[in-house]
Amino acid sequence: MVARILITLLMIGLATAILKFTEPIVNMFGRNDLAERYLGVGGTYNMWKIVGVLIVLASFFVLSGDIRLFGN
């Protein structure tokens, strides 16, 4: 149970960093052509925001035990 809580906290921290530092991430990795095509102008920024939210949702599944990471 403690491992699941720690993994959840790490995942939420990662997601928070992605959501807060989207612009530096895009500057570091560049624009994603697929995201720009299907999500419109600024699609790369939206893609990173969606990734951050999905990580938060996955962390709640880890905490509830629905998803097991590293055999926990």
N, CA, C, O and CB atoms as a CASP TS submission, in Angstrom:
PFRMAT TS
TARGET T0000
AUTHOR 0000-0000-0000
METHOD Language model
MODEL 1
PARENT N/A
ATOM      1  N   MET     1       0.821  -1.189   0.000  1.00  0.00           N
ATOM      2  CA  MET     1       0.000   0.000   0.000  1.00  0.00           C
ATOM      3  C   MET     1       0.874   1.266   0.000  1.00  0.00           C
ATOM      4  O   MET     1       0.557   2.243  -0.678  1.00  0.00           O
ATOM      5  CB  MET     1      -0.939  -0.009   1.211  1.00  0.00           C
ATOM      6  N   VAL     2       1.949   1.238   0.748  1.00  0.00           N
ATOM      7  CA  VAL     2       2.835   2.399   0.804  1.00  0.00           C
ATOM      8  C   VAL     2       3.486   2.642  -0.548  1.00  0.00           C
ATOM      9  O   VAL     2       3.658   3.788  -0.962  1.00  0.00           O
ATOM     10  CB  VAL     2       3.908   2.209   1.882  1.00  0.00           C
ATOM     11  N   ALA     3       3.848   1.561  -1.237  1.00  0.00           N
ATOM     12  CA  ALA     3       4.464   1.698  -2.558  1.00  0.00           C
ATOM     13  C   ALA     3       3.490   2.331  -3.542  1.00  0.00           C
ATOM     14  O   ALA     3       3.886   3.170  -4.351  1.00  0.00           O
ATOM     15  CB  ALA     3       4.932   0.330  -3.080  1.00  0.00           C
ATOM     16  N   ARG     4       2.214   1.937  -3.482  1.00  0.00           N
ATOM     17  CA  ARG     4       1.212   2.523  -4.380  1.00  0.00           C
ATOM     18  C   ARG     4       1.037   4.006  -4.105  1.00  0.00           C
ATOM     19  O   ARG     4       0.858   4.792  -5.035  1.00  0.00           O
ATOM     20  CB  ARG     4      -0.132   1.802  -4.232  1.00  0.00           C
ATOM     21  N   ILE     5       1.087   4.394  -2.847  1.00  0.00           N
ATOM     22  CA  ILE     5       0.951   5.812  -2.499  1.00  0.00           C
ATOM     23  C   ILE     5       2.143   6.599  -3.025  1.00  0.00           C
ATOM     24  O   ILE     5       1.975   7.686  -3.579  1.00  0.00           O
ATOM     25  CB  ILE     5       0.825   5.992  -0.970  1.00  0.00           C
ATOM     26  N   LEU     6       3.352   6.053  -2.855  1.00  0.00           N
ATOM     27  CA  LEU     6       4.548   6.739  -3.349  1.00  0.00           C
ATOM     28  C   LEU     6       4.548   6.859  -4.871  1.00  0.00           C
ATOM     29  O   LEU     6       4.888   7.909  -5.415  1.00  0.00           O
ATOM     30  CB  LEU     6       5.802   6.001  -2.891  1.00  0.00           C
ATOM     31  N   ILE     7       4.165   5.784  -5.555  1.00  0.00           N
ATOM     32  CA  ILE     7       4.090   5.834  -7.016  1.00  0.00           C
ATOM     33  C   ILE     7       3.057   6.861  -7.461  1.00  0.00           C
ATOM     34  O   ILE     7       3.287   7.605  -8.415  1.00  0.00           O
ATOM     35  CB  ILE     7       3.744   4.447  -7.591  1.00  0.00           C
ATOM     36  N   THR     8       1.920   6.903  -6.772  1.00  0.00           N
ATOM     37  CA  THR     8       0.881   7.882  -7.106  1.00  0.00           C
ATOM     38  C   THR     8       1.384   9.298  -6.918  1.00  0.00           C
ATOM     39  O   THR     8       1.145  10.157  -7.766  1.00  0.00           O
ATOM     40  CB  THR     8      -0.363   7.656  -6.254  1.00  0.00           C
ATOM     41  N   LEU     9       2.078   9.554  -5.818  1.00  0.00           N
ATOM     42  CA  LEU     9       2.614  10.893  -5.581  1.00  0.00           C
ATOM     43  C   LEU     9       3.646  11.280  -6.634  1.00  0.00           C
ATOM     44  O   LEU     9       3.680  12.427  -7.079  1.00  0.00           O
ATOM     45  CB  LEU     9       3.236  10.973  -4.194  1.00  0.00           C
ATOM     46  N   LEU    10       4.483  10.331  -7.033  1.00  0.00           N
ATOM     47  CA  LEU    10       5.462  10.605  -8.086  1.00  0.00           C
ATOM     48  C   LEU    10       4.779  10.904  -9.422  1.00  0.00           C
ATOM     49  O   LEU    10       5.191  11.806 -10.152  1.00  0.00           O
ATOM     50  CB  LEU    10       6.418   9.418  -8.242  1.00  0.00           C
ATOM     51  N   MET    11       3.740  10.143  -9.729  1.00  0.00           N
ATOM     52  CA  MET    11       3.018  10.367 -10.985  1.00  0.00           C
ATOM     53  C   MET    11       2.309  11.721 -10.989  1.00  0.00           C
ATOM     54  O   MET    11       2.303  12.419 -12.003  1.00  0.00           O
ATOM     55  CB  MET    11       2.002   9.245 -11.220  1.00  0.00           C
ATOM     56  N   ILE    12       1.718  12.088  -9.867  1.00  0.00           N
ATOM     57  CA  ILE    12       1.050  13.383  -9.788  1.00  0.00           C
ATOM     58  C   ILE    12       2.075  14.508  -9.872  1.00  0.00           C
ATOM     59  O   ILE    12       1.805  15.543 -10.481  1.00  0.00           O
ATOM     60  CB  ILE    12       0.232  13.496  -8.485  1.00  0.00           C
ATOM     61  N   GLY    13       3.245  14.320  -9.269  1.00  0.00           N
ATOM     62  CA  GLY    13       4.313  15.314  -9.387  1.00  0.00           C
ATOM     63  C   GLY    13       4.784  15.478 -10.822  1.00  0.00           C
ATOM     64  O   GLY    13       4.999  16.597 -11.287  1.00  0.00           O
ATOM     65  N   LEU    14       4.943  14.355 -11.529  1.00  0.00           N
ATOM     66  CA  LEU    14       5.332  14.405 -12.936  1.00  0.00           C
ATOM     67  C   LEU    14       4.275  15.113 -13.771  1.00  0.00           C
ATOM     68  O   LEU    14       4.600  15.944 -14.619  1.00  0.00           O
ATOM     69  CB  LEU    14       5.568  12.993 -13.475  1.00  0.00           C
ATOM     70  N   ALA    15       3.015  14.783 -13.530  1.00  0.00           N
ATOM     71  CA  ALA    15       1.930  15.414 -14.279  1.00  0.00           C
ATOM     72  C   ALA    15       1.858  16.911 -13.995  1.00  0.00           C
ATOM     73  O   ALA    15       1.615  17.704 -14.905  1.00  0.00           O
ATOM     74  CB  ALA    15       0.595  14.753 -13.938  1.00  0.00           C
ATOM     75  N   THR    16       2.065  17.295 -12.758  1.00  0.00           N
ATOM     76  CA  THR    16       2.065  18.717 -12.401  1.00  0.00           C
ATOM     77  C   THR    16       3.198  19.446 -13.111  1.00  0.00           C
ATOM     78  O   THR    16       3.012  20.558 -13.604  1.00  0.00           O
ATOM     79  CB  THR    16       2.192  18.895 -10.875  1.00  0.00           C
ATOM     80  N   ALA    17       4.365  18.823 -13.163  1.00  0.00           N
ATOM     81  CA  ALA    17       5.493  19.436 -13.864  1.00  0.00           C
ATOM     82  C   ALA    17       5.200  19.572 -15.353  1.00  0.00           C
ATOM     83  O   ALA    17       5.529  20.595 -15.954  1.00  0.00           O
ATOM     84  CB  ALA    17       6.769  18.612 -13.651  1.00  0.00           C
ATOM     85  N   ILE    18       4.591  18.565 -15.952  1.00  0.00           N
ATOM     86  CA  ILE    18       4.244  18.639 -17.374  1.00  0.00           C
ATOM     87  C   ILE    18       3.244  19.765 -17.614  1.00  0.00           C
ATOM     88  O   ILE    18       3.386  20.530 -18.568  1.00  0.00           O
ATOM     89  CB  ILE    18       3.665  17.293 -17.867  1.00  0.00           C
ATOM     90  N   LEU    19       2.238  19.869 -16.757  1.00  0.00           N
ATOM     91  CA  LEU    19       1.224  20.901 -16.937  1.00  0.00           C
ATOM     92  C   LEU    19       1.781  22.300 -16.697  1.00  0.00           C
ATOM     93  O   LEU    19       1.378  23.253 -17.364  1.00  0.00           O
ATOM     94  CB  LEU    19       0.056  20.649 -16.007  1.00  0.00           C
ATOM     95  N   LYS    20       2.701  22.424 -15.755  1.00  0.00           N
ATOM     96  CA  LYS    20       3.250  23.735 -15.433  1.00  0.00           C
ATOM     97  C   LYS    20       4.307  24.184 -16.441  1.00  0.00           C
ATOM     98  O   LYS    20       4.374  25.363 -16.789  1.00  0.00           O
ATOM     99  CB  LYS    20       3.845  23.717 -14.041  1.00  0.00           C
ATOM    100  N   PHE    21       5.121  23.260 -16.904  1.00  0.00           N
ATOM    101  CA  PHE    21       6.243  23.601 -17.773  1.00  0.00           C
ATOM    102  C   PHE    21       6.032  23.115 -19.210  1.00  0.00           C
ATOM    103  O   PHE    21       6.954  22.585 -19.829  1.00  0.00           O
ATOM    104  CB  PHE    21       7.525  23.011 -17.215  1.00  0.00           C
ATOM    105  N   THR    22       4.837  23.294 -19.729  1.00  0.00           N
ATOM    106  CA  THR    22       4.539  22.845 -21.086  1.00  0.00           C
ATOM    107  C   THR    22       5.388  23.572 -22.116  1.00  0.00           C
ATOM    108  O   THR    22       5.913  22.942 -23.034  1.00  0.00           O
ATOM    109  CB  THR    22       3.066  23.046 -21.396  1.00  0.00           C
ATOM    110  N   GLU    23       5.531  24.871 -21.983  1.00  0.00           N
ATOM    111  CA  GLU    23       6.292  25.636 -22.976  1.00  0.00           C
ATOM    112  C   GLU    23       7.762  25.225 -23.028  1.00  0.00           C
ATOM    113  O   GLU    23       8.280  25.014 -24.125  1.00  0.00           O
ATOM    114  CB  GLU    23       6.190  27.120 -22.674  1.00  0.00           C
ATOM    115  N   PRO    24       8.464  25.100 -21.890  1.00  0.00           N
ATOM    116  CA  PRO    24       9.852  24.617 -21.977  1.00  0.00           C
ATOM    117  C   PRO    24       9.965  23.195 -22.538  1.00  0.00           C
ATOM    118  O   PRO    24      10.948  22.870 -23.204  1.00  0.00           O
ATOM    119  CB  PRO    24      10.494  24.663 -20.606  1.00  0.00           C
ATOM    120  N   ILE    25       8.972  22.356 -22.274  1.00  0.00           N
ATOM    121  CA  ILE    25       8.990  20.999 -22.815  1.00  0.00           C
ATOM    122  C   ILE    25       8.884  21.045 -24.337  1.00  0.00           C
ATOM    123  O   ILE    25       9.603  20.332 -25.037  1.00  0.00           O
ATOM    124  CB  ILE    25       7.841  20.152 -22.216  1.00  0.00           C
ATOM    125  N   VAL    26       7.978  21.892 -24.848  1.00  0.00           N
ATOM    126  CA  VAL    26       7.829  22.021 -26.300  1.00  0.00           C
ATOM    127  C   VAL    26       9.097  22.605 -26.902  1.00  0.00           C
ATOM    128  O   VAL    26       9.520  22.184 -27.979  1.00  0.00           O
ATOM    129  CB  VAL    26       6.609  22.904 -26.652  1.00  0.00           C
ATOM    130  N   ASN    27       9.707  23.566 -26.225  1.00  0.00           N
ATOM    131  CA  ASN    27      10.959  24.129 -26.735  1.00  0.00           C
ATOM    132  C   ASN    27      12.080  23.091 -26.753  1.00  0.00           C
ATOM    133  O   ASN    27      12.937  23.116 -27.636  1.00  0.00           O
ATOM    134  CB  ASN    27      11.379  25.329 -25.889  1.00  0.00           C
ATOM    135  N   MET    28      12.073  22.179 -25.780  1.00  0.00           N
ATOM    136  CA  MET    28      13.117  21.168 -25.695  1.00  0.00           C
ATOM    137  C   MET    28      12.923  20.076 -26.754  1.00  0.00           C
ATOM    138  O   MET    28      13.884  19.695 -27.422  1.00  0.00           O
ATOM    139  CB  MET    28      13.137  20.549 -24.296  1.00  0.00           C
ATOM    140  N   PHE    29      11.704  19.572 -26.913  1.00  0.00           N
ATOM    141  CA  PHE    29      11.447  18.443 -27.804  1.00  0.00           C
ATOM    142  C   PHE    29      10.945  18.851 -29.180  1.00  0.00           C
ATOM    143  O   PHE    29      10.949  18.030 -30.098  1.00  0.00           O
ATOM    144  CB  PHE    29      10.455  17.526 -27.174  1.00  0.00           C
ATOM    145  N   GLY    30      10.516  20.085 -29.348  1.00  0.00           N
ATOM    146  CA  GLY    30      10.015  20.529 -30.642  1.00  0.00           C
ATOM    147  C   GLY    30       8.536  20.257 -30.810  1.00  0.00           C
ATOM    148  O   GLY    30       7.890  19.649 -29.956  1.00  0.00           O
ATOM    149  N   ARG    31       8.019  20.720 -31.929  1.00  0.00           N
ATOM    150  CA  ARG    31       6.594  20.566 -32.206  1.00  0.00           C
ATOM    151  C   ARG    31       6.310  19.190 -32.789  1.00  0.00           C
ATOM    152  O   ARG    31       7.153  18.598 -33.464  1.00  0.00           O
ATOM    153  CB  ARG    31       6.107  21.660 -33.166  1.00  0.00           C
ATOM    154  N   ASN    32       5.112  18.693 -32.516  1.00  0.00           N
ATOM    155  CA  ASN    32       4.660  17.404 -32.999  1.00  0.00           C
ATOM    156  C   ASN    32       3.729  17.651 -34.186  1.00  0.00           C
ATOM    157  O   ASN    32       2.657  18.233 -34.022  1.00  0.00           O
ATOM    158  CB  ASN    32       3.946  16.589 -31.868  1.00  0.00           C
ATOM    159  N   ASP    33       4.135  17.208 -35.384  1.00  0.00           N
ATOM    160  CA  ASP    33       3.349  17.468 -36.585  1.00  0.00           C
ATOM    161  C   ASP    33       1.965  16.830 -36.524  1.00  0.00           C
ATOM    162  O   ASP    33       0.988  17.422 -36.984  1.00  0.00           O
ATOM    163  CB  ASP    33       4.089  16.964 -37.803  1.00  0.00           C
ATOM    164  N   LEU    34       1.877  15.639 -35.965  1.00  0.00           N
ATOM    165  CA  LEU    34       0.594  14.961 -35.878  1.00  0.00           C
ATOM    166  C   LEU    34      -0.370  15.734 -34.969  1.00  0.00           C
ATOM    167  O   LEU    34      -1.547  15.888 -35.297  1.00  0.00           O
ATOM    168  CB  LEU    34       0.784  13.527 -35.361  1.00  0.00           C
ATOM    169  N   ALA    35       0.128  16.211 -33.841  1.00  0.00           N
ATOM    170  CA  ALA    35      -0.708  16.988 -32.927  1.00  0.00           C
ATOM    171  C   ALA    35      -1.115  18.311 -33.556  1.00  0.00           C
ATOM    172  O   ALA    35      -2.249  18.758 -33.383  1.00  0.00           O
ATOM    173  CB  ALA    35       0.028  17.236 -31.607  1.00  0.00           C
ATOM    174  N   GLU    36      -0.208  18.935 -34.277  1.00  0.00           N
ATOM    175  CA  GLU    36      -0.532  20.202 -34.938  1.00  0.00           C
ATOM    176  C   GLU    36      -1.598  19.997 -36.014  1.00  0.00           C
ATOM    177  O   GLU    36      -2.450  20.862 -36.219  1.00  0.00           O
ATOM    178  CB  GLU    36       0.733  20.826 -35.557  1.00  0.00           C
ATOM    179  N   ARG    37      -1.552  18.866 -36.695  1.00  0.00           N
ATOM    180  CA  ARG    37      -2.516  18.601 -37.756  1.00  0.00           C
ATOM    181  C   ARG    37      -3.909  18.340 -37.200  1.00  0.00           C
ATOM    182  O   ARG    37      -4.890  18.898 -37.692  1.00  0.00           O
ATOM    183  CB  ARG    37      -2.062  17.418 -38.591  1.00  0.00           C
ATOM    184  N   TYR    38      -4.002  17.490 -36.170  1.00  0.00           N
ATOM    185  CA  TYR    38      -5.314  17.069 -35.685  1.00  0.00           C
ATOM    186  C   TYR    38      -5.865  17.897 -34.534  1.00  0.00           C
ATOM    187  O   TYR    38      -7.077  17.915 -34.320  1.00  0.00           O
ATOM    188  CB  TYR    38      -5.246  15.659 -35.265  1.00  0.00           C
ATOM    189  N   LEU    39      -5.014  18.575 -33.795  1.00  0.00           N
ATOM    190  CA  LEU    39      -5.489  19.403 -32.684  1.00  0.00           C
ATOM    191  C   LEU    39      -5.465  20.885 -33.025  1.00  0.00           C
ATOM    192  O   LEU    39      -5.826  21.715 -32.190  1.00  0.00           O
ATOM    193  CB  LEU    39      -4.648  19.151 -31.445  1.00  0.00           C
ATOM    194  N   GLY    40      -5.052  21.227 -34.224  1.00  0.00           N
ATOM    195  CA  GLY    40      -5.056  22.622 -34.663  1.00  0.00           C
ATOM    196  C   GLY    40      -3.792  23.357 -34.237  1.00  0.00           C
ATOM    197  O   GLY    40      -2.819  22.763 -33.773  1.00  0.00           O
ATOM    198  N   VAL    41      -3.849  24.674 -34.414  1.00  0.00           N
ATOM    199  CA  VAL    41      -2.709  25.512 -34.050  1.00  0.00           C
ATOM    200  C   VAL    41      -2.508  25.419 -32.537  1.00  0.00           C
ATOM    201  O   VAL    41      -3.465  25.541 -31.772  1.00  0.00           O
ATOM    202  CB  VAL    41      -2.928  27.002 -34.501  1.00  0.00           C
ATOM    203  N   GLY    42      -1.286  25.207 -32.117  1.00  0.00           N
ATOM    204  CA  GLY    42      -1.005  25.016 -30.695  1.00  0.00           C
ATOM    205  C   GLY    42      -1.301  23.605 -30.241  1.00  0.00           C
ATOM    206  O   GLY    42      -1.408  23.352 -29.041  1.00  0.00           O
ATOM    207  N   GLY    43      -1.436  22.680 -31.177  1.00  0.00           N
ATOM    208  CA  GLY    43      -1.788  21.307 -30.843  1.00  0.00           C
ATOM    209  C   GLY    43      -0.747  20.593 -30.014  1.00  0.00           C
ATOM    210  O   GLY    43      -1.076  19.715 -29.216  1.00  0.00           O
ATOM    211  N   THR    44       0.515  20.964 -30.197  1.00  0.00           N
ATOM    212  CA  THR    44       1.576  20.336 -29.402  1.00  0.00           C
ATOM    213  C   THR    44       1.408  20.684 -27.931  1.00  0.00           C
ATOM    214  O   THR    44       1.587  19.829 -27.064  1.00  0.00           O
ATOM    215  CB  THR    44       2.969  20.778 -29.899  1.00  0.00           C
ATOM    216  N   TYR    45       1.067  21.927 -27.649  1.00  0.00           N
ATOM    217  CA  TYR    45       0.834  22.337 -26.261  1.00  0.00           C
ATOM    218  C   TYR    45      -0.362  21.577 -25.687  1.00  0.00           C
ATOM    219  O   TYR    45      -0.322  21.109 -24.549  1.00  0.00           O
ATOM    220  CB  TYR    45       0.597  23.871 -26.172  1.00  0.00           C
ATOM    221  N   ASN    46      -1.422  21.461 -26.482  1.00  0.00           N
ATOM    222  CA  ASN    46      -2.607  20.727 -26.034  1.00  0.00           C
ATOM    223  C   ASN    46      -2.291  19.252 -25.807  1.00  0.00           C
ATOM    224  O   ASN    46      -2.808  18.641 -24.871  1.00  0.00           O
ATOM    225  CB  ASN    46      -3.738  20.868 -27.057  1.00  0.00           C
ATOM    226  N   MET    47      -1.442  18.678 -26.664  1.00  0.00           N
ATOM    227  CA  MET    47      -1.061  17.284 -26.504  1.00  0.00           C
ATOM    228  C   MET    47      -0.370  17.056 -25.162  1.00  0.00           C
ATOM    229  O   MET    47      -0.676  16.090 -24.463  1.00  0.00           O
ATOM    230  CB  MET    47      -0.149  16.848 -27.648  1.00  0.00           C
ATOM    231  N   TRP    48       0.560  17.941 -24.799  1.00  0.00           N
ATOM    232  CA  TRP    48       1.257  17.789 -23.527  1.00  0.00           C
ATOM    233  C   TRP    48       0.305  17.971 -22.347  1.00  0.00           C
ATOM    234  O   TRP    48       0.455  17.303 -21.324  1.00  0.00           O
ATOM    235  CB  TRP    48       2.407  18.789 -23.432  1.00  0.00           C
ATOM    236  N   LYS    49      -0.677  18.871 -22.482  1.00  0.00           N
ATOM    237  CA  LYS    49      -1.673  19.038 -21.415  1.00  0.00           C
ATOM    238  C   LYS    49      -2.504  17.763 -21.262  1.00  0.00           C
ATOM    239  O   LYS    49      -2.795  17.337 -20.144  1.00  0.00           O
ATOM    240  CB  LYS    49      -2.597  20.250 -21.713  1.00  0.00           C
ATOM    241  N   ILE    50      -2.879  17.161 -22.381  1.00  0.00           N
ATOM    242  CA  ILE    50      -3.651  15.918 -22.340  1.00  0.00           C
ATOM    243  C   ILE    50      -2.828  14.799 -21.708  1.00  0.00           C
ATOM    244  O   ILE    50      -3.355  14.012 -20.921  1.00  0.00           O
ATOM    245  CB  ILE    50      -4.102  15.512 -23.757  1.00  0.00           C
ATOM    246  N   VAL    51      -1.552  14.725 -22.042  1.00  0.00           N
ATOM    247  CA  VAL    51      -0.668  13.712 -21.442  1.00  0.00           C
ATOM    248  C   VAL    51      -0.617  13.891 -19.923  1.00  0.00           C
ATOM    249  O   VAL    51      -0.690  12.914 -19.178  1.00  0.00           O
ATOM    250  CB  VAL    51       0.766  13.804 -22.045  1.00  0.00           C
ATOM    251  N   GLY    52      -0.492  15.139 -19.469  1.00  0.00           N
ATOM    252  CA  GLY    52      -0.464  15.406 -18.027  1.00  0.00           C
ATOM    253  C   GLY    52      -1.729  14.970 -17.327  1.00  0.00           C
ATOM    254  O   GLY    52      -1.673  14.375 -16.250  1.00  0.00           O
ATOM    255  N   VAL    53      -2.870  15.257 -17.923  1.00  0.00           N
ATOM    256  CA  VAL    53      -4.154  14.868 -17.321  1.00  0.00           C
ATOM    257  C   VAL    53      -4.296  13.350 -17.321  1.00  0.00           C
ATOM    258  O   VAL    53      -4.800  12.783 -16.352  1.00  0.00           O
ATOM    259  CB  VAL    53      -5.339  15.518 -18.082  1.00  0.00           C
ATOM    260  N   LEU    54      -3.863  12.684 -18.388  1.00  0.00           N
ATOM    261  CA  LEU    54      -3.938  11.223 -18.433  1.00  0.00           C
ATOM    262  C   LEU    54      -3.050  10.574 -17.372  1.00  0.00           C
ATOM    263  O   LEU    54      -3.404   9.536 -16.814  1.00  0.00           O
ATOM    264  CB  LEU    54      -3.540  10.721 -19.816  1.00  0.00           C
ATOM    265  N   ILE    55      -1.902  11.184 -17.095  1.00  0.00           N
ATOM    266  CA  ILE    55      -1.037  10.662 -16.030  1.00  0.00           C
ATOM    267  C   ILE    55      -1.718  10.790 -14.669  1.00  0.00           C
ATOM    268  O   ILE    55      -1.612   9.890 -13.836  1.00  0.00           O
ATOM    269  CB  ILE    55       0.316  11.405 -16.019  1.00  0.00           C
ATOM    270  N   VAL    56      -2.412  11.897 -14.441  1.00  0.00           N
ATOM    271  CA  VAL    56      -3.147  12.064 -13.179  1.00  0.00           C
ATOM    272  C   VAL    56      -4.233  11.004 -13.058  1.00  0.00           C
ATOM    273  O   VAL    56      -4.396  10.397 -12.000  1.00  0.00           O
ATOM    274  CB  VAL    56      -3.769  13.478 -13.087  1.00  0.00           C
ATOM    275  N   LEU    57      -4.972  10.781 -14.132  1.00  0.00           N
ATOM    276  CA  LEU    57      -6.019   9.755 -14.096  1.00  0.00           C
ATOM    277  C   LEU    57      -5.426   8.372 -13.857  1.00  0.00           C
ATOM    278  O   LEU    57      -5.974   7.590 -13.081  1.00  0.00           O
ATOM    279  CB  LEU    57      -6.821   9.762 -15.403  1.00  0.00           C
ATOM    280  N   ALA    58      -4.323   8.067 -14.511  1.00  0.00           N
ATOM    281  CA  ALA    58      -3.679   6.771 -14.310  1.00  0.00           C
ATOM    282  C   ALA    58      -3.173   6.620 -12.879  1.00  0.00           C
ATOM    283  O   ALA    58      -3.176   5.517 -12.332  1.00  0.00           O
ATOM    284  CB  ALA    58      -2.525   6.595 -15.294  1.00  0.00           C
ATOM    285  N   SER    59      -2.738   7.726 -12.272  1.00  0.00           N
ATOM    286  CA  SER    59      -2.242   7.633 -10.894  1.00  0.00           C
ATOM    287  C   SER    59      -3.357   7.246  -9.919  1.00  0.00           C
ATOM    288  O   SER    59      -3.102   6.558  -8.930  1.00  0.00           O
ATOM    289  CB  SER    59      -1.617   8.967 -10.467  1.00  0.00           C
ATOM    290  N   PHE    60      -4.575   7.678 -10.187  1.00  0.00           N
ATOM    291  CA  PHE    60      -5.685   7.278  -9.323  1.00  0.00           C
ATOM    292  C   PHE    60      -6.004   5.797  -9.492  1.00  0.00           C
ATOM    293  O   PHE    60      -6.402   5.133  -8.536  1.00  0.00           O
ATOM    294  CB  PHE    60      -6.928   8.121  -9.625  1.00  0.00           C
ATOM    295  N   PHE    61      -5.829   5.276 -10.711  1.00  0.00           N
ATOM    296  CA  PHE    61      -5.997   3.842 -10.910  1.00  0.00           C
ATOM    297  C   PHE    61      -4.906   3.057 -10.191  1.00  0.00           C
ATOM    298  O   PHE    61      -5.169   1.982  -9.652  1.00  0.00           O
ATOM    299  CB  PHE    61      -5.991   3.508 -12.400  1.00  0.00           C
ATOM    300  N   VAL    62      -3.699   3.580 -10.180  1.00  0.00           N
ATOM    301  CA  VAL    62      -2.607   2.929  -9.447  1.00  0.00           C
ATOM    302  C   VAL    62      -2.922   2.929  -7.954  1.00  0.00           C
ATOM    303  O   VAL    62      -2.726   1.923  -7.273  1.00  0.00           O
ATOM    304  CB  VAL    62      -1.251   3.643  -9.717  1.00  0.00           C
ATOM    305  N   LEU    63      -3.405   4.050  -7.456  1.00  0.00           N
ATOM    306  CA  LEU    63      -3.704   4.145  -6.022  1.00  0.00           C
ATOM    307  C   LEU    63      -4.820   3.181  -5.612  1.00  0.00           C
ATOM    308  O   LEU    63      -4.774   2.596  -4.530  1.00  0.00           O
ATOM    309  CB  LEU    63      -4.098   5.582  -5.660  1.00  0.00           C
ATOM    310  N   SER    64      -5.816   3.021  -6.476  1.00  0.00           N
ATOM    311  CA  SER    64      -6.927   2.119  -6.144  1.00  0.00           C
ATOM    312  C   SER    64      -6.585   0.661  -6.368  1.00  0.00           C
ATOM    313  O   SER    64      -7.332  -0.217  -5.936  1.00  0.00           O
ATOM    314  CB  SER    64      -8.142   2.475  -6.958  1.00  0.00           C
ATOM    315  N   GLY    65      -5.471   0.378  -7.036  1.00  0.00           N
ATOM    316  CA  GLY    65      -5.052  -0.992  -7.257  1.00  0.00           C
ATOM    317  C   GLY    65      -5.542  -1.581  -8.562  1.00  0.00           C
ATOM    318  O   GLY    65      -5.330  -2.767  -8.816  1.00  0.00           O
ATOM    319  N   ASP    66      -6.187  -0.790  -9.392  1.00  0.00           N
ATOM    320  CA  ASP    66      -6.677  -1.289 -10.680  1.00  0.00           C
ATOM    321  C   ASP    66      -5.553  -1.495 -11.679  1.00  0.00           C
ATOM    322  O   ASP    66      -5.650  -2.366 -12.544  1.00  0.00           O
ATOM    323  CB  ASP    66      -7.698  -0.333 -11.257  1.00  0.00           C
ATOM    324  N   ILE    67      -4.475  -0.699 -11.573  1.00  0.00           N
ATOM    325  CA  ILE    67      -3.301  -0.858 -12.416  1.00  0.00           C
ATOM    326  C   ILE    67      -2.130  -1.167 -11.497  1.00  0.00           C
ATOM    327  O   ILE    67      -1.916  -0.474 -10.502  1.00  0.00           O
ATOM    328  CB  ILE    67      -3.030   0.423 -13.288  1.00  0.00           C
ATOM    329  N   ARG    68      -1.375  -2.205 -11.827  1.00  0.00           N
ATOM    330  CA  ARG    68      -0.215  -2.556 -11.017  1.00  0.00           C
ATOM    331  C   ARG    68       1.048  -2.208 -11.765  1.00  0.00           C
ATOM    332  O   ARG    68       1.250  -2.644 -12.898  1.00  0.00           O
ATOM    333  CB  ARG    68      -0.228  -4.044 -10.646  1.00  0.00           C
ATOM    334  N   LEU    69       1.895  -1.424 -11.133  1.00  0.00           N
ATOM    335  CA  LEU    69       3.181  -1.075 -11.701  1.00  0.00           C
ATOM    336  C   LEU    69       4.277  -1.731 -10.871  1.00  0.00           C
ATOM    337  O   LEU    69       4.242  -1.695  -9.641  1.00  0.00           O
ATOM    338  CB  LEU    69       3.366   0.463 -11.757  1.00  0.00           C
ATOM    339  N   PHE    70       5.226  -2.316 -11.534  1.00  0.00           N
ATOM    340  CA  PHE    70       6.397  -2.919 -10.879  1.00  0.00           C
ATOM    341  C   PHE    70       6.003  -4.033  -9.912  1.00  0.00           C
ATOM    342  O   PHE    70       6.715  -4.280  -8.938  1.00  0.00           O
ATOM    343  CB  PHE    70       7.190  -1.849 -10.131  1.00  0.00           C
ATOM    344  N   GLY    71       4.893  -4.702 -10.160  1.00  0.00           N
ATOM    345  CA  GLY    71       4.476  -5.835  -9.334  1.00  0.00           C
ATOM    346  C   GLY    71       3.930  -5.458  -7.978  1.00  0.00           C
ATOM    347  O   GLY    71       3.859  -6.302  -7.085  1.00  0.00           O
ATOM    348  N   ASN    72       3.537  -4.194  -7.803  1.00  0.00           N
ATOM    349  CA  ASN    72       3.005  -3.776  -6.493  1.00  0.00           C
ATOM    350  C   ASN    72       1.530  -3.986  -6.439  1.00  0.00           C
ATOM    351  O   ASN    72       0.902  -3.694  -5.422  1.00  0.00           O
ATOM    352  CB  ASN    72       3.327  -2.316  -6.203  1.00  0.00           C
TER
END
